[in-house]
Structures are given as C-alpha cells and as structure tokens.
Amino acid sequence: MKIAFAASEAAPYVKTGGLGDVMQALPTALSKMPENEVVLMLPYYGSIKYGSEFKTKYLFCFDVTLGWRQCHVGLFQLVTRKHGPKVYFIDNEQYFCRDRIYGEGDDGERFAFFSKAVLASLNALSFWPDVLHCNDWQTALIPMLLKSEFATAFPYTKSVFTIHNVEYQGWAEETFNMDVLGLPAQYTEVLRFGKDNASNFMKSAVVMTDAITTVSETYAGELQYPYYAHGMHEILCYYPQKMHGITNGIDETMFNPRKDPALASCFSPATAAAGKKANKLALQREVGLTEDEDSAMLAIVSRFASHKGLDLLTYIADALLRRRVQLVLLGTGEARYESFFTDLANRYPGRVATLLKFDAGLANRVYAAADIYLMPSKSEPCGLSQMIAMRYGAIPVVHAVGGLHDTVPPYDPATGEGRGFTFRSYNGDDFLAAIDRALALYYNDPQAFADLRVRDMKLDLSWKVPAAKYMALYHEITGK
C-alpha cells in the first residue's frame, strides 16, 4: 500500500511535542511492513536547511497558486537515512525560514501553502498514495483540497486525519478561502465555524476526511463532550462513524534502559532492583538531593502547564512532603509553576530538586531513578511519559483520563493485576490518596512493588500494535 504522511514536525528533524515523536515512529513502523511504500512530507525549516545534521538533495521546483499569488515550491529529499520512509521537505524561505515554527501572525497562510504544496509535490513525484495521513490543524486543509482542487490528480486517494491535540484547531478570518485558498464558495461554508463565522481548519478536516483518528481509545470518546473538545464536539458528534481511537506507542529503541548511554547504570527487568538503586543514588548526587537509596523518589518530567495537572501538585505539595519522599521536577513552562517549584526546592533542600530546563538525557536519568512517576493531567490525549516511565521501572500515578486511562489500568492488591495507581475525580485530595496507595505498596510490601515494576518493564509498548490497527483502518477505507 502507498501511504503518505503530512505533518508540521517530526523527530529528529524538528520537534516541539508529542506530534514530533509520533511522526518519527509511526511512518517508520509502517515502512517496515513489506507491502508498504511510505513517504513523509515536512516543511523545510531553516533549522533543517541550514543545519549540518541532515543531508538533502534538491529535486525540482514549481509554483502553486495561493489566492492571487504564485508561490515558489522547492522539493528536497533526505539522503542521510538508509531505512524507513522516504522523507521530503517543502522549501519556501518566506514561510519556513523563521525563528520559530509556530506562533507567527501568518500561520494560517503558511500551512495553507504547505498543504497545497504537499499535494502538488506528490503529484509531481508521480506518487499517488492510497492513503494520505494528515496530522493536526497544520495539515487539516488537505482533505478538503484533496476533494476539490486536486480531485482529478488523486481520484482514488483516501484521507485520514489524526487529532493529536484538539485545543489547537487552526482559526482564520471568515474570508480566508477567498483571500488564500481560492476554492469555490461552497468551501467557505465547509470552513465556517462558530458564532463569528470564522474559518476553522480542523472543522474542514472533520467534514471532508474519510476517517478521523485520535491517539487513544478513551480520548476518542471524550471528544464528544464539551469539557474536552474545545468546541469541536459540535462537529464531531455528526460523524461518529468516522471516529477511531488508536493508542500511541513509544520508540522502544530510543527508550531502552538496557542500552541507554545517558544512564549511570543500564538495567533490565532481571536487574531492575540493583539498576534502579544505582541510578537513584547517581541522580541524587547529580541534582543535590540527600543520598538515600531507601526513600521513595517521586518524579515529574513535563511542560509546566495548567492542563498537566500541576495545580493539584501545588495544592498537595506541603502535605506530600510530610511523607518520606523525595521529589524531582524537570521541565519549563508557566512562570507561576516555575516560581512555585523553585521556592519549594528552596524550602525543602535535599528533598526537592527543581530543574528548569529540558534535557533528553537528564529526563531518561530521572525516569530511571524514580520509584513513582506522577502524571495528574487534567486532560491527556495519549501521553508518552507514563509509558516511558513504565519502560524505565517507575510506577505511574495518573489521573484516569484519555490515554492515561487506556495505558495505566489500576493496580489491584488482591490479584496483583494492573500497572499503576489512578484517581478519577480531578482534585488534590484524590491525587494525594493515589500517591499514598503507591507509597504504601512501596514501603509495606516491597516485593509486590518490585514485581509490579518488573511487569511494567516487560510490557510491549512499541508501535507494533498501533501500526497494525492503522493498517486495518487503511484497508477498511480503501477497500484494499
């Protein structure tokens, strides 16, 4: 099957969040299936074009029409990658050689250009995919373009649209179609959404795509409710037959405690007890915590943002630290949380470490050292951190929403089943109670805690199962 992915980011070329991880892993997993031919289309950002890490070759150039304008498209192909999907970069320095990849005043126009350029480039390459898989608002115009301006070029191509984060939908002026896209007036109605009659990229994708996926089964259901959907439930409720929830995996080659060069001591499920202890002591020395191999180490690796549930942690912080615990917080974000956690570390020296940065190697050392991983997110489409934590032997304590509900079934002390500790009501007292259940197992039944840790480390959290589910969906919508 011929499969094309279009996305605004993909690791290792450019990454700001979970989308970048998925666009590295899913196309790669699908390309390993012998029946597939997979390509990945990305913007040629200045950081890629003028960096030295990735070698590309120029293929050709042409123009696409954007409103009344003719816009240059240069197409480059990655040549430094030996395995995996073919990677192509759409070049236009006016749109993509910026200091940042998002947050510009003309983002709508930039990614409208990218969407048209993706389709025009695939046509120029004579690559007419069976499935064109689009991701988040930046490529949400593609399903509509595929069935309008490019319908003749791609008469048999089906589209899939994945909602990674419904909060960001791609809003533009009511006149966006007339000013930028130049499609017939009927498509202005497809874009129109909300009381101000604004244009909404994601709404157009929901209406025009052949299938919608979200990044976990539970999140697919949650998007039918106003609390989670940021208004998009008003449209999604009309297309339940299109909706599919497929929980993400993680790259188990990248996140592998057996071989991770960032760790003080690599370890496997069989050597987890010694390995976790060695990494805990090493991290305590590295970040200035009191060396104590027996005290429970709790950790968070996250953006410091309100939807990550950090208001719950600020509420319970002093009560939590009356327990025998150490707390490691790694990340950056909203000033109020950075200030609070910095002050917390100053008030509890040797017991709290607040690390206001992001460092991938340090993050893995935190996962490897931690006994318990905290993830109280208010909402979480899928979440990768809880899966990485389990891979590194840290038992998760999570708010049972979205992908956290799907990947962390609650531990049952009677049967020993489950993967971690959960709470359902979004409040600090229930969060603290879930932590207390984890601490009780850690201190009162260390063998049961160790057994749970080993079972979590042995889980198959790879992309094999999700990739197979995507293939089943592709076969369903194409009839192939």
C-alpha positions as CSV (number, residue, x, y, z in Angstrom):
1,M,0.0,0.0,0.0
2,K,1.2,3.5,-0.8
3,I,1.0,5.8,2.3
4,A,1.9,9.5,2.5
5,F,2.2,11.4,5.8
6,A,1.9,15.1,6.0
7,A,2.9,16.9,9.2
8,S,4.4,20.1,10.5
9,E,7.1,18.3,12.6
10,A,8.8,15.0,13.0
11,A,11.7,14.0,15.1
12,P,14.7,14.0,14.7
13,Y,14.3,16.9,12.1
14,V,12.2,19.2,14.2
15,K,10.1,18.6,17.3
16,T,8.1,20.6,19.8
17,G,6.0,17.9,21.4
18,G,4.3,14.5,21.0
19,L,3.4,15.0,17.4
20,G,7.1,15.0,16.5
21,D,7.6,11.7,18.3
22,V,4.6,10.1,16.6
23,M,5.7,11.3,13.1
24,Q,9.1,9.7,13.7
25,A,7.7,6.4,15.0
26,L,4.5,5.6,13.1
27,P,5.8,6.1,9.5
28,T,8.9,4.1,10.4
29,A,6.8,1.2,11.8
30,L,4.6,1.1,8.8
31,S,7.5,1.3,6.4
32,K,8.9,-2.0,7.9
33,M,5.9,-3.8,6.6
34,P,7.0,-5.3,3.2
35,E,3.8,-4.5,1.4
36,N,4.0,-0.7,2.2
37,E,5.7,2.2,0.4
38,V,5.7,5.2,2.8
39,V,6.7,8.8,2.4
40,L,6.8,11.7,4.9
41,M,6.3,15.3,3.8
42,L,7.6,18.1,6.1
43,P,8.3,21.8,5.8
44,Y,11.9,22.7,5.1
45,Y,12.5,24.8,8.1
46,G,15.6,27.0,8.2
47,S,17.0,24.9,11.1
48,I,17.0,21.9,8.9
49,K,18.0,23.6,5.7
50,Y,21.0,25.4,7.1
51,G,21.9,22.9,9.8
52,S,24.6,20.4,9.2
53,E,22.9,17.3,10.7
54,F,20.8,16.2,7.8
55,K,21.9,15.9,4.2
56,T,19.4,16.5,1.4
57,K,19.3,16.7,-2.3
58,Y,17.4,19.1,-4.5
59,L,14.8,17.5,-6.8
60,F,12.9,20.3,-8.6
61,C,10.8,23.4,-8.1
62,F,7.5,24.8,-9.3
63,D,4.8,27.3,-8.2
64,V,1.4,26.8,-6.5
65,T,-1.4,29.3,-6.5
66,L,-2.3,30.9,-3.2
67,G,-5.2,33.3,-3.7
68,W,-3.9,35.8,-6.3
69,R,-0.2,34.9,-5.7
70,Q,2.1,32.4,-7.3
71,C,4.3,30.9,-4.6
72,H,7.6,29.0,-5.1
73,V,7.8,25.4,-4.0
74,G,11.2,23.7,-3.8
75,L,11.3,20.0,-3.2
76,F,14.2,18.3,-1.4
77,Q,14.7,14.7,-0.4
78,L,16.6,13.4,2.7
79,V,19.6,11.3,1.7
80,T,21.2,10.5,5.0
81,R,18.6,8.0,6.1
82,K,19.1,4.4,4.9
83,H,16.0,2.8,6.4
84,G,12.4,3.9,7.0
85,P,10.1,6.1,4.9
86,K,11.3,8.5,2.2
87,V,11.4,12.0,3.7
88,Y,10.7,15.0,1.5
89,F,11.0,18.7,2.5
90,I,8.8,21.5,1.1
91,D,11.0,24.6,0.6
92,N,9.9,28.2,0.8
93,E,12.1,30.5,2.7
94,Q,9.5,33.2,3.1
95,Y,7.2,30.8,5.0
96,F,9.6,28.5,6.7
97,C,12.9,30.2,7.5
98,R,11.7,31.8,10.7
99,D,13.0,31.9,14.2
100,R,10.2,29.7,15.4
101,I,8.0,27.1,13.6
102,Y,4.6,28.2,15.2
103,G,3.2,31.4,16.6
104,E,3.6,33.6,13.6
105,G,0.8,36.0,12.5
106,D,0.5,34.3,9.1
107,D,0.5,30.7,10.4
108,G,-2.8,30.0,8.6
109,E,-1.3,31.2,5.2
110,R,2.0,29.3,5.9
111,F,0.3,26.0,6.4
112,A,-2.3,26.5,3.7
113,F,0.7,26.9,1.4
114,F,2.3,23.7,2.9
115,S,-1.0,21.8,2.4
116,K,-1.2,22.7,-1.3
117,A,2.5,22.2,-1.8
118,V,2.3,18.6,-0.4
119,L,-0.4,17.6,-2.8
120,A,1.3,19.3,-5.8
121,S,4.6,17.7,-4.8
122,L,3.2,14.2,-4.5
123,N,1.6,14.6,-8.0
124,A,4.9,15.9,-9.4
125,L,6.7,12.9,-7.9
126,S,4.0,10.6,-9.5
127,F,3.4,9.2,-6.1
128,W,-0.4,8.8,-5.8
129,P,-1.0,7.3,-2.4
130,D,-3.8,5.0,-1.4
131,V,-3.9,6.9,1.9
132,L,-2.8,10.4,2.7
133,H,-2.5,10.7,6.5
134,C,-2.8,14.3,7.9
135,N,-2.0,15.4,11.4
136,D,-3.4,18.3,13.5
137,W,-4.5,21.7,12.2
138,Q,-1.4,22.4,10.2
139,T,-2.4,19.8,7.6
140,A,-6.1,19.9,8.2
141,L,-6.9,21.6,4.9
142,I,-5.5,18.7,2.9
143,P,-8.7,16.5,3.0
144,M,-10.7,19.4,1.6
145,L,-8.1,20.3,-1.1
146,L,-7.9,16.6,-2.0
147,K,-11.6,16.5,-2.8
148,S,-11.7,19.9,-4.6
149,E,-8.6,21.5,-6.3
150,F,-6.7,18.2,-6.5
151,A,-9.6,15.7,-7.1
152,T,-8.6,15.0,-10.6
153,A,-4.9,14.3,-9.7
154,F,-5.9,12.0,-6.8
155,P,-9.2,10.3,-7.8
156,Y,-8.6,7.2,-5.6
157,T,-6.7,8.6,-2.6
158,K,-8.4,8.4,0.8
159,S,-7.5,10.7,3.6
160,V,-7.1,10.1,7.4
161,F,-7.0,13.0,9.8
162,T,-5.5,12.5,13.3
163,I,-6.3,14.8,16.1
164,H,-3.3,14.9,18.4
165,N,-4.5,17.9,20.4
166,V,-7.9,19.3,19.8
167,E,-7.1,22.6,21.6
168,Y,-5.3,23.9,18.6
169,Q,-7.7,24.0,15.6
170,G,-6.3,26.5,13.1
171,W,-8.5,29.6,13.2
172,A,-8.5,32.2,10.5
173,E,-10.7,35.1,9.2
174,E,-14.1,34.4,7.5
175,T,-12.6,35.5,4.2
176,F,-9.7,33.0,4.4
177,N,-10.9,30.9,1.5
178,M,-11.4,33.9,-0.8
179,D,-8.1,35.5,0.2
180,V,-5.8,32.5,0.4
181,L,-7.2,29.2,-0.8
182,G,-9.2,30.4,-3.8
183,L,-11.7,27.5,-3.7
184,P,-15.3,27.8,-4.8
185,A,-17.7,29.5,-2.4
186,Q,-19.1,26.2,-1.2
187,Y,-15.9,25.5,0.7
188,T,-16.2,28.7,2.6
189,E,-19.2,27.1,4.3
190,V,-17.1,23.9,5.0
191,L,-14.6,26.1,6.8
192,R,-17.2,28.3,8.6
193,F,-17.5,27.6,12.3
194,G,-18.5,29.4,15.5
195,K,-20.6,32.4,16.2
196,D,-18.2,34.8,14.5
197,N,-18.3,32.7,11.2
198,A,-14.5,32.3,11.4
199,S,-12.7,29.7,9.3
200,N,-11.6,26.6,11.2
201,F,-9.1,24.3,9.6
202,M,-9.9,21.3,11.8
203,K,-13.6,21.6,11.2
204,S,-13.0,21.3,7.5
205,A,-10.9,18.1,8.0
206,V,-13.6,16.5,10.2
207,V,-16.2,17.2,7.5
208,M,-14.1,16.2,4.4
209,T,-11.8,13.4,5.6
210,D,-12.6,9.7,5.1
211,A,-11.6,8.7,8.7
212,I,-10.7,10.6,11.9
213,T,-8.3,9.1,14.4
214,T,-7.3,10.2,17.9
215,V,-4.4,9.0,19.9
216,S,-6.2,6.8,22.4
217,E,-9.5,5.0,22.6
218,T,-10.7,6.9,25.6
219,Y,-9.8,10.3,24.1
220,A,-11.9,9.4,21.1
221,G,-14.9,9.2,23.4
222,E,-14.0,12.2,25.4
223,L,-14.0,14.4,22.3
224,Q,-17.8,14.0,22.2
225,Y,-18.1,16.2,25.3
226,P,-17.6,19.9,25.7
227,Y,-15.2,19.6,28.6
228,Y,-12.5,18.0,26.5
229,A,-13.3,19.1,22.9
230,H,-12.8,22.9,23.0
231,G,-16.0,23.3,20.9
232,M,-15.2,20.6,18.3
233,H,-17.7,18.3,19.8
234,E,-20.4,20.3,17.9
235,I,-19.0,18.9,14.7
236,L,-17.6,15.6,15.8
237,C,-21.0,14.4,17.1
238,Y,-22.2,14.4,13.4
239,Y,-19.5,11.9,12.3
240,P,-19.3,9.1,14.9
241,Q,-18.8,6.6,12.1
242,K,-15.5,8.3,11.1
243,M,-14.0,8.3,14.6
244,H,-11.4,5.7,15.6
245,G,-9.2,5.7,18.8
246,I,-5.8,4.2,18.4
247,T,-3.4,4.5,21.4
248,N,0.1,5.6,20.6
249,G,3.2,3.5,21.3
250,I,6.7,4.6,22.1
251,D,10.0,4.0,20.4
252,E,11.4,1.2,22.4
253,T,14.8,1.5,20.7
254,M,15.1,5.1,21.8
255,F,13.7,4.4,25.3
256,N,15.6,1.3,26.3
257,P,17.1,1.1,29.9
258,R,19.2,-1.9,28.8
259,K,21.3,0.3,26.4
260,D,20.6,3.9,27.3
261,P,24.0,5.7,27.3
262,A,22.6,8.5,29.4
263,L,22.1,6.3,32.4
264,A,24.6,5.8,35.3
265,S,23.9,2.1,35.1
266,C,21.9,0.3,32.5
267,F,19.5,-2.4,33.6
268,S,16.9,-4.9,32.5
269,P,13.8,-6.3,34.2
270,A,16.0,-9.0,35.7
271,T,18.5,-6.5,37.2
272,A,15.9,-3.8,38.0
273,A,16.4,-3.7,41.7
274,A,20.2,-3.0,41.5
275,G,19.8,-0.8,38.4
276,K,17.2,1.4,39.9
277,K,19.2,1.8,43.1
278,A,22.4,2.8,41.3
279,N,20.5,5.3,39.2
280,K,18.7,6.8,42.2
281,L,22.0,7.4,44.0
282,A,23.6,8.8,40.9
283,L,20.8,11.2,40.3
284,Q,20.7,12.3,43.9
285,R,24.3,13.3,43.6
286,E,23.8,15.0,40.3
287,V,20.9,17.2,41.4
288,G,21.8,17.9,45.0
289,L,19.4,15.6,46.8
290,T,20.3,13.7,50.0
291,E,21.7,10.3,49.2
292,D,19.1,7.9,50.4
293,E,18.6,4.7,48.5
294,D,15.5,3.7,50.6
295,S,13.5,6.9,50.4
296,A,10.8,6.8,47.7
297,M,11.7,9.1,44.8
298,L,8.8,10.7,43.0
299,A,9.3,12.5,39.7
300,I,7.6,14.6,37.0
301,V,9.1,15.3,33.6
302,S,6.7,17.7,31.9
303,R,5.9,21.1,30.4
304,F,4.8,23.2,33.4
305,A,1.3,24.0,32.1
306,S,-2.0,24.0,33.9
307,H,-3.6,21.2,31.8
308,K,-0.8,18.9,33.1
309,G,-2.5,19.0,36.5
310,L,0.3,20.9,38.2
311,D,-2.3,22.9,40.2
312,L,-3.1,19.7,42.0
313,L,0.6,19.2,42.9
314,T,0.9,22.8,44.2
315,Y,-2.1,22.2,46.3
316,I,-0.8,19.0,48.0
317,A,3.0,19.8,47.9
318,D,3.5,20.5,51.6
319,A,1.3,17.6,52.7
320,L,3.1,15.3,50.3
321,L,6.5,16.3,51.7
322,R,5.4,15.4,55.2
323,R,5.8,11.8,53.9
324,R,9.2,10.1,53.5
325,V,9.7,11.1,49.9
326,Q,12.0,13.0,47.5
327,L,10.6,14.9,44.6
328,V,12.3,15.7,41.3
329,L,10.7,18.1,38.8
330,L,12.1,18.6,35.3
331,G,10.7,21.0,32.8
332,T,9.9,24.6,31.9
333,G,6.7,26.5,31.3
334,E,4.3,28.9,33.0
335,A,6.1,31.3,35.3
336,R,3.8,30.6,38.2
337,Y,4.8,27.0,38.3
338,E,8.5,27.6,37.7
339,S,8.4,30.1,40.7
340,F,6.4,27.8,42.9
341,F,8.6,24.7,42.3
342,T,11.8,26.8,42.7
343,D,10.5,28.1,46.1
344,L,9.5,24.5,47.0
345,A,13.1,23.3,46.4
346,N,14.5,26.2,48.5
347,R,12.1,25.3,51.4
348,Y,12.9,21.6,51.2
349,P,16.7,21.4,50.5
350,G,17.9,17.9,49.9
351,R,14.4,16.6,49.3
352,V,13.1,18.6,46.3
353,A,15.1,19.2,43.1
354,T,13.5,21.7,40.6
355,L,15.3,21.6,37.2
356,L,14.1,24.3,35.0
357,K,15.3,23.0,31.6
358,F,14.7,20.2,29.2
359,D,17.5,17.7,28.6
360,A,16.6,14.4,27.0
361,G,19.4,12.5,28.7
362,L,18.6,14.0,32.1
363,A,14.9,13.1,31.5
364,N,15.9,9.5,31.0
365,R,18.0,9.6,34.1
366,V,15.1,10.9,36.1
367,Y,12.8,8.1,34.7
368,A,15.5,5.5,35.6
369,A,16.0,6.8,39.1
370,A,12.4,7.4,40.1
371,D,10.3,4.9,42.0
372,I,7.0,6.6,41.3
373,Y,6.1,8.8,38.4
374,L,3.4,11.5,38.8
375,M,1.1,12.4,35.9
376,P,-2.1,14.2,37.2
377,S,-3.0,15.7,33.8
378,K,-6.4,17.4,33.6
379,S,-6.7,16.0,30.1
380,E,-4.3,13.8,28.2
381,P,-5.0,12.7,24.6
382,C,-2.5,9.9,24.9
383,G,0.6,10.7,26.9
384,L,4.0,9.3,26.4
385,S,5.7,10.0,29.7
386,Q,3.7,7.3,31.6
387,M,4.8,4.7,29.1
388,I,8.4,5.8,29.2
389,A,8.2,5.7,33.0
390,M,7.0,2.1,33.0
391,R,9.7,1.2,30.5
392,Y,12.3,2.5,33.0
393,G,10.6,0.9,36.0
394,A,8.9,3.9,37.6
395,I,5.3,3.1,38.7
396,P,2.9,5.7,37.4
397,V,0.3,7.6,39.4
398,V,-2.1,9.1,36.9
399,H,-5.5,10.9,36.5
400,A,-7.6,8.3,34.7
401,V,-8.4,10.3,31.5
402,G,-7.6,9.9,27.8
403,G,-4.6,7.7,27.1
404,L,-3.7,7.6,30.8
405,H,-6.9,5.6,31.4
406,D,-6.0,3.3,28.5
407,T,-2.4,2.6,29.3
408,V,-2.4,2.5,33.2
409,P,-5.2,0.2,34.5
410,P,-5.3,0.5,38.3
411,Y,-3.3,-1.9,40.5
412,D,-5.4,-4.4,42.4
413,P,-3.6,-5.6,45.5
414,A,-5.8,-8.7,45.7
415,T,-4.8,-10.0,42.3
416,G,-1.6,-8.1,41.6
417,E,-3.1,-7.0,38.3
418,G,-2.8,-3.5,36.9
419,R,0.1,-1.2,36.0
420,G,-0.1,1.7,38.4
421,F,-2.3,3.9,40.6
422,T,-5.1,6.1,39.4
423,F,-7.7,8.6,40.6
424,R,-10.8,9.7,38.7
425,S,-12.1,12.9,40.3
426,Y,-9.9,15.8,39.4
427,N,-8.9,17.1,42.9
428,G,-5.8,17.3,45.0
429,D,-7.1,15.1,47.8
430,D,-7.8,12.2,45.5
431,F,-4.4,12.7,43.8
432,L,-2.7,12.5,47.2
433,A,-4.7,9.4,48.1
434,A,-3.5,7.7,45.0
435,I,0.1,8.6,45.8
436,D,-0.4,7.2,49.3
437,R,-1.6,3.9,47.9
438,A,1.6,3.7,45.8
439,L,3.8,4.7,48.8
440,A,2.0,2.0,51.0
441,L,2.9,-0.7,48.5
442,Y,6.5,0.7,48.2
443,Y,7.1,0.7,52.0
444,N,4.8,-2.0,53.3
445,D,5.2,-4.7,50.5
446,P,8.5,-4.1,48.7
447,Q,8.3,-7.4,47.0
448,A,4.9,-6.7,45.5
449,F,6.2,-3.2,44.4
450,A,9.2,-4.9,42.8
451,D,7.0,-7.4,41.0
452,L,4.8,-4.6,39.7
453,R,7.9,-2.7,38.4
454,V,9.2,-5.8,36.6
455,R,5.8,-6.4,34.9
456,D,5.6,-2.8,33.8
457,M,9.1,-3.0,32.3
458,K,8.2,-6.1,30.3
459,L,5.1,-4.6,28.7
460,D,5.1,-4.3,24.9
461,L,4.6,-0.6,24.5
462,S,6.0,-0.5,21.0
463,W,4.4,0.8,17.8
464,K,3.7,-2.8,16.5
465,V,0.1,-3.0,17.8
466,P,-0.9,0.6,16.9
467,A,0.7,0.3,13.4
468,A,-1.3,-2.9,12.8
469,K,-4.5,-1.0,13.8
470,Y,-3.7,1.8,11.4
471,M,-3.2,-0.7,8.6
472,A,-6.5,-2.2,9.4
473,L,-8.1,1.2,9.1
474,Y,-6.3,2.0,5.8
475,H,-7.6,-1.3,4.4
476,E,-11.1,-0.5,5.6
477,I,-11.4,2.9,4.0
478,T,-9.6,1.9,0.7
479,G,-11.2,-1.5,0.3
480,K,-7.7,-2.9,-0.4
